[in-house]
Amino acid sequence: MNRGRTLNIQMVFLVFYIMMSSGVLTGLCFLLLFAIGIFPIPRLATILYPLVALVVSIIIGTSISAVASERILKPLNQLIRATKIVATGDFSVRVEEIKGHSEVANLIRNFNHMVEELGSIEIFRNDFINDFSHEFKTPIVSIRGFAKQLQNDNLSLEKRREYTDIIISESERLSNMAANVLLLNKFESQQLITNKTEYELDEQIRDCVILLEKQWSKKNIEINLELEPIKIYNNQEMLSHLFINLIENAIKYSKDSGHISIQCHEAADGIQFKISDDGKGMDENTQKRIFDKFYQGDKSHTVQGNGLGLSIVKRIVELCKGEIIVESEINKGTTFTVKLPKS
């Protein structure tokens, strides 16, 4: 209500200002005509001409005011109505843009851009909640189901061991998911990298490969390392999460008896880490969403995971002011290239 009253007062002042301005201009025009002798000045002129000037100024002022109200106040009224709609949580509203680079035109364009971004954030938030609920609920349902089966007195020892192994596996899955959610939340709330030290980057990568030996040995995967001796000044623990997640991801999606190539060398603009596998590969749509939280390209869920590993990788790269590039082709494999500053 206050905004509407303020706008009406502004409109009255605008009309009054335009009419006054047009009246002054009209009066000056008449004085000019008097001065050059085009209009005679009889006795009635002192009354008639001011009245004519007043009528002309009213007509001109009203016309100009109508045009100004249509061009200036109409977009502002639309903008006020749109902001009220946005306040209710509806981010689908848009204001018709006007041409030019005036302040009103820029204001409307920025408003539309803001609402579009808010809509994207809302969609992402809903997707995150739905995905998290699904990923968290699935192992809980599995644990509860197999725990009930263990209460069956007629269950064989072999089945008991099988169900117990499933419960342990699903419990570990929940634990890993919780740890990754907390880790990602930590990195997303972090703006600066602390606890930096200088250390051997190539040795760190070798340690990460050895740490995951059980996984790649189980699938009989051959690991090819091409690592230059490189010193880096960064947070060692944070970069460990980056390399472990990328190597683990390559192992998961590699075929049995496959090959994984890991390279790291100094480049002109910093350090370049590259990991390639000859696994399933990804289509273009999957490549666009691969870094989204809880997104998994494998819809069949034959590969274990919670869709957070690459989200953690992306955030670490952003914190380091680096760059990550993914190249992939179906049934030919995937390559991740990470570019990091040396310090």
C-alpha positions as MATLAB code, in Angstrom:
seq = 'MNRGRTLNIQMVFLVFYIMMSSGVLTGLCFLLLFAIGIFPIPRLATILYPLVALVVSIIIGTSISAVASERILKPLNQLIRATKIVATGDFSVRVEEIKGHSEVANLIRNFNHMVEELGSIEIFRNDFINDFSHEFKTPIVSIRGFAKQLQNDNLSLEKRREYTDIIISESERLSNMAANVLLLNKFESQQLITNKTEYELDEQIRDCVILLEKQWSKKNIEINLELEPIKIYNNQEMLSHLFINLIENAIKYSKDSGHISIQCHEAADGIQFKISDDGKGMDENTQKRIFDKFYQGDKSHTVQGNGLGLSIVKRIVELCKGEIIVESEINKGTTFTVKLPKS';
ca = [
       0.000    0.000    0.000;
       2.789    2.442    0.893;
       4.650    1.626   -2.328;
       1.498    2.312   -4.378;
       0.872    5.638   -2.587;
       4.527    6.646   -3.071;
       4.334    5.804   -6.760;
       1.120    7.836   -7.205;
       2.690   10.851   -5.477;
       5.725   10.542   -7.739;
       3.436   10.380  -10.750;
       1.583   13.578   -9.667;
       4.873   15.425   -9.228;
       6.046   14.168  -12.630;
       2.881   15.386  -14.363;
       3.054   18.730  -12.528;
       6.704   19.152  -13.477;
       5.999   18.391  -17.126;
       3.052   20.766  -17.243;
       5.048   23.558  -15.603;
       7.901   22.993  -18.009;
       5.620   22.993  -21.028;
       3.861   26.145  -19.709;
       7.171   27.960  -19.356;
       8.202   26.915  -22.851;
       4.846   27.998  -24.288;
       5.100   31.365  -22.503;
       8.588   31.916  -23.852;
       7.375   31.117  -27.358;
       4.611   33.734  -27.069;
       7.050   36.340  -25.719;
       9.341   35.605  -28.652;
       6.470   36.074  -31.091;
       5.534   39.347  -29.370;
       9.126   40.526  -29.530;
       9.522   39.965  -33.257;
       6.096   41.540  -33.926;
       4.268   38.554  -35.347;
       1.399   38.926  -32.855;
      -0.050   42.434  -32.283;
      -0.607   43.463  -28.733;
      -4.126   44.959  -28.392;
      -5.774   45.751  -25.106;
      -7.318   42.316  -24.793;
      -3.944   40.680  -25.424;
      -2.998   40.991  -21.778;
      -5.937   38.710  -20.938;
      -6.382   36.640  -24.099;
      -2.803   35.585  -24.739;
      -2.110   34.302  -21.183;
      -5.334   32.248  -21.396;
      -4.296   30.807  -24.758;
      -0.844   30.086  -23.390;
      -2.375   28.329  -20.384;
      -4.649   26.152  -22.555;
      -1.825   25.272  -24.929;
       0.500   24.413  -22.043;
      -2.180   22.178  -20.463;
      -2.687   20.316  -23.749;
       1.044   19.903  -24.356;
       1.752   18.986  -20.719;
      -1.047   16.399  -20.606;
       0.146   14.773  -23.844;
       3.732   14.623  -22.683;
       2.651   13.301  -19.267;
       0.606   10.522  -20.864;
       3.557    9.425  -23.005;
       5.982    9.636  -20.058;
       3.633    7.668  -17.799;
       3.282    4.944  -20.429;
       7.010    4.634  -21.064;
       8.415    5.118  -17.549;
       5.796    4.249  -14.956;
       4.251    1.210  -16.694;
       7.495   -0.870  -16.573;
       7.991    0.159  -12.938;
       4.449   -0.937  -12.060;
       5.088   -4.288  -13.770;
       8.330   -4.634  -11.831;
       6.573   -3.959   -8.499;
       3.916   -6.587   -9.277;
       6.632   -9.085  -10.263;
       8.563   -8.553   -7.014;
       5.383   -9.301   -5.038;
       5.024  -12.579   -6.946;
       8.668  -13.489   -6.284;
       8.121  -12.812   -2.579;
       5.563  -15.661   -2.568;
       8.203  -18.109   -3.831;
       7.193  -18.135   -7.507;
      10.344  -17.629   -9.608;
       8.679  -18.175  -12.994;
       7.587  -14.536  -13.355;
       9.349  -12.313  -15.904;
       9.041   -8.606  -16.700;
       8.827   -7.557  -20.353;
      12.150   -5.993  -21.205;
      12.486   -2.624  -22.913;
      15.106   -1.612  -25.420;
      17.968    0.698  -24.654;
      20.476    1.149  -21.856;
      18.491    3.346  -19.507;
      18.465    2.688  -15.770;
      14.948    1.219  -15.968;
      15.931   -1.085  -18.838;
      19.018   -2.303  -16.962;
      16.958   -2.747  -13.782;
      14.435   -4.977  -15.574;
      17.147   -7.043  -17.269;
      18.934   -7.575  -13.946;
      15.643   -8.502  -12.275;
      14.893  -11.149  -14.906;
      18.423  -12.530  -14.586;
      18.118  -12.643  -10.791;
      14.790  -14.493  -10.921;
      16.209  -16.981  -13.416;
      19.143  -17.710  -11.082;
      16.804  -18.064   -8.098;
      14.701  -20.536  -10.077;
      17.781  -22.593  -10.927;
      18.850  -22.642   -7.273;
      15.356  -23.749   -6.205;
      15.361  -26.600   -8.744;
      18.833  -27.644   -7.618;
      17.756  -27.549   -3.949;
      14.718  -29.738   -4.624;
      16.782  -32.192   -6.658;
      19.395  -32.341   -3.904;
      16.783  -33.099   -1.224;
      15.080  -35.758   -3.364;
      18.368  -37.428   -4.332;
      19.715  -37.350   -0.783;
      16.476  -38.811    0.591;
      16.574  -41.615   -1.978;
      20.256  -42.424   -1.508;
      19.953  -42.350    2.279;
      16.718  -44.339    2.422;
      17.806  -47.215    0.150;
      20.516  -48.722    2.415;
      18.354  -48.229    5.513;
      15.510  -50.221    3.925;
      18.010  -52.900    2.895;
      19.501  -53.134    6.415;
      16.066  -53.354    8.024;
      14.890  -56.035    5.601;
      17.872  -58.336    6.035;
      17.931  -57.759    9.805;
      14.335  -59.045    9.955;
      15.372  -62.089    7.907;
      18.047  -62.899   10.482;
      15.302  -63.327   13.087;
      14.086  -66.376   11.211;
      15.145  -69.430   13.285;
      15.007  -71.693   10.217;
      17.561  -69.621    8.283;
      20.648  -71.570    7.259;
      24.117  -70.565    8.434;
      25.140  -69.752    4.865;
      22.192  -67.379    4.440;
      22.906  -65.762    7.801;
      26.468  -64.984    6.700;
      25.245  -63.659    3.360;
      22.679  -61.346    4.990;
      25.188  -60.235    7.598;
      27.670  -59.304    4.854;
      24.955  -57.267    3.108;
      24.115  -55.422    6.332;
      27.806  -54.652    6.902;
      28.197  -53.455    3.295;
      25.122  -51.222    3.473;
      26.252  -49.833    6.847;
      29.617  -48.927    5.335;
      27.793  -47.300    2.426;
      25.802  -45.134    4.849;
      28.944  -44.266    6.768;
      30.784  -43.269    3.582;
      27.837  -41.197    2.407;
      27.650  -39.324    5.708;
      31.411  -38.720    5.656;
      31.276  -37.418    2.064;
      28.324  -35.121    2.806;
      30.196  -33.623    5.758;
      33.387  -33.308    3.705;
      31.609  -31.614    0.808;
      29.812  -29.273    3.193;
      33.163  -28.374    4.754;
      34.736  -27.554    1.381;
      31.679  -25.616    0.153;
      31.712  -23.391    3.237;
      35.477  -22.899    2.903;
      36.744  -19.943    0.895;
      40.505  -20.083    1.509;
      42.938  -22.987    1.656;
      44.719  -23.257    4.993;
      47.470  -25.526    6.389;
      49.542  -25.386    3.227;
      52.905  -27.138    3.085;
      55.429  -27.893    0.394;
      55.636  -31.604   -0.451;
      56.300  -34.109   -3.242;
      53.193  -34.351   -5.376;
      54.304  -37.444   -7.304;
      54.830  -39.370   -4.055;
      51.351  -38.396   -2.887;
      49.791  -39.772   -6.078;
      51.706  -43.061   -5.694;
      50.454  -43.354   -2.100;
      46.866  -42.873   -3.298;
      47.284  -45.617   -5.901;
      48.714  -47.998   -3.261;
      45.854  -47.126   -0.901;
      43.359  -48.346   -3.511;
      45.386  -51.435   -4.491;
      42.756  -53.846   -3.154;
      40.142  -52.372   -5.497;
      42.152  -52.347   -8.718;
      43.772  -55.724   -7.980;
      40.339  -57.298   -7.523;
      39.418  -56.267  -11.097;
      42.887  -57.150  -12.403;
      43.405  -53.600  -13.678;
      46.819  -52.513  -14.918;
      47.937  -49.097  -13.635;
      50.407  -47.154  -15.780;
      52.137  -44.276  -13.960;
      54.001  -41.425  -15.642;
      54.848  -39.031  -12.832;
      57.456  -36.311  -12.914;
      59.124  -35.291   -9.628;
      57.091  -32.220   -8.673;
      56.971  -30.106   -5.552;
      53.739  -28.319   -4.763;
      52.699  -25.867   -2.047;
      49.161  -26.758   -1.021;
      46.989  -28.551    1.537;
      48.174  -32.161    1.313;
      45.120  -33.732    2.957;
      42.710  -31.857    0.694;
      44.508  -32.881   -2.505;
      44.513  -36.497   -1.287;
      40.711  -36.435   -1.464;
      40.960  -35.142   -5.030;
      43.298  -37.877   -6.284;
      41.637  -40.722   -4.355;
      38.196  -39.841   -5.710;
      39.429  -39.585   -9.305;
      41.391  -42.848   -9.133;
      38.533  -44.642   -7.365;
      36.097  -43.372   -9.994;
      38.327  -44.698  -12.787;
      38.552  -48.104  -11.080;
      34.771  -48.346  -10.637;
      33.995  -47.718  -14.284;
      36.891  -49.683  -15.776;
      36.220  -53.126  -17.186;
      37.909  -56.203  -15.741;
      41.531  -56.587  -16.894;
      41.389  -52.993  -18.122;
      44.010  -50.252  -18.116;
      44.270  -46.965  -16.245;
      46.841  -44.343  -17.181;
      47.898  -41.695  -14.645;
      50.127  -38.811  -15.703;
      51.380  -35.759  -13.871;
      53.831  -33.170  -15.125;
      54.649  -29.487  -14.924;
      53.116  -27.233  -17.541;
      53.774  -23.609  -18.435;
      50.836  -22.411  -16.324;
      51.198  -24.843  -13.411;
      50.699  -28.577  -12.901;
      48.654  -30.938  -15.060;
      47.246  -34.221  -13.721;
      45.555  -36.600  -16.160;
      43.841  -39.939  -15.500;
      42.401  -42.093  -18.307;
      40.527  -45.401  -18.323;
      39.199  -47.666  -21.069;
      35.869  -48.309  -19.404;
      32.212  -47.647  -20.215;
      32.551  -43.980  -21.062;
      29.771  -41.374  -20.878;
      27.349  -39.680  -23.235;
      27.160  -35.873  -23.551;
      24.257  -35.489  -21.112;
      26.115  -37.438  -18.420;
      29.258  -35.367  -18.959;
      27.263  -32.176  -18.338;
      25.915  -33.449  -14.999;
      28.825  -35.576  -13.795;
      29.796  -33.042  -11.100;
      26.242  -32.608   -9.722;
      25.619  -33.862   -6.196;
      24.244  -37.413   -6.010;
      24.178  -37.707   -9.803;
      25.166  -41.135  -11.099;
      25.427  -41.857  -14.796;
      24.901  -45.551  -14.125;
      21.108  -45.667  -13.713;
      21.193  -49.416  -13.027;
      23.327  -48.781   -9.899;
      25.501  -51.776  -10.747;
      28.474  -49.655   -9.658;
      28.533  -48.758   -5.976;
      28.742  -45.093   -5.121;
      26.751  -42.154   -3.818;
      27.419  -39.531   -6.489;
      29.428  -37.218   -4.227;
      33.027  -38.060   -5.131;
      33.236  -35.914   -8.262;
      31.333  -33.078   -6.565;
      34.091  -33.053   -3.927;
      36.724  -33.093   -6.690;
      35.114  -30.129   -8.471;
      34.940  -28.073   -5.282;
      38.590  -28.781   -4.410;
      39.666  -27.693   -7.889;
      37.651  -24.480   -7.491;
      39.286  -23.766   -4.127;
      42.694  -24.226   -5.742;
      41.750  -21.803   -8.550;
      42.322  -24.636  -11.003;
      40.393  -26.258  -13.824;
      38.998  -29.729  -14.484;
      38.090  -31.062  -17.928;
      36.304  -34.315  -18.769;
      36.519  -36.065  -22.135;
      34.622  -39.279  -22.743;
      33.189  -41.556  -25.392;
      30.806  -44.467  -24.982;
      32.626  -47.835  -24.709;
      35.996  -46.142  -25.241;
      36.709  -44.686  -21.817;
      37.022  -41.401  -19.979;
      39.812  -38.911  -19.302;
      39.852  -36.343  -16.506;
      42.404  -33.541  -16.769;
      43.084  -31.380  -13.713;
      45.121  -28.173  -13.998;
      46.432  -26.740  -10.736;
      48.611  -23.750   -9.920;
      51.959  -24.765   -8.468;
      51.457  -22.586   -5.388;
];
